[in-house]
Amino acid sequence: MFPLDRVNELKEQGIIGSVADYHYSFMGAHDPGFMEEKSRDVAKLLLKDKVDAAFQTRVLHASLKLLEATSGPIIQNYEEDAPVSDGEITTLACPVTFPGKDVELSQTDKLVEAFKNEITGLRPWYDIAVENRGRTTVAASGMSPEEIGGFISTLIAGKTSDNPQKNMAIAYSVNHAIDDLRAYYSEAITAQPGQESPSSKVINQWFWTETVASQAIYALRDMCQASDDGMLKLVATVMLIPGEYSQSKY
């Protein structure tokens, strides 16, 4: 069992900076020898993702130290920040030129057009990322990036959209779509040469201040907050946009 929902809540509340794309766990009731092969496979995946083993070991030791406490529960900050790339991080940018801020984004049709063009322009970099990494985190919504763009654009335009995930409320489908959209942009931009390991702070700042997608999400939030659907209002207010960017406007 891994408390991923609680970890995501901590991220949304701004208590932690970000959540890793991949998580690995092992059950304890096994012969260590039996686990060695799988452990080595996971280690290779971690190295491929450029995980800092020394830093993770220090975090693990600090976590295990908490088990020695005589009372609890305990919530304790780990004072050391996660390391970032030693190399200079160049300015992140989408690989093609879009109308962006120069478009009259108060006009919904122009916003939608620019948004869809941006998604299309990032697709070659996303495909490279998937090929190089052998996997993707764009999976929660069950939609392709282009389908996500269409789904969000329909809602922005104030039209009724079919729920792509029939087994849940549309509010959750919206949240999953935004999670996948952000993952798509992150994976695509970090496939560019020299952008393999920018910090999550750099990626978030780029996404929420420089992309048309962020402007589309702000417009979506406003539409959802005006909805009669209480759950949609709640998701739009609390979950779609990180707290530090929630006051921005497109």
Summary of the structure (lengths in Angstrom):
residues: 250
radius of gyration: 20.0
end to end distance: 39.4
largest distance: 62.9
contacts: 630
relative contact order: 0.12
helix: 56%
strand: 0%
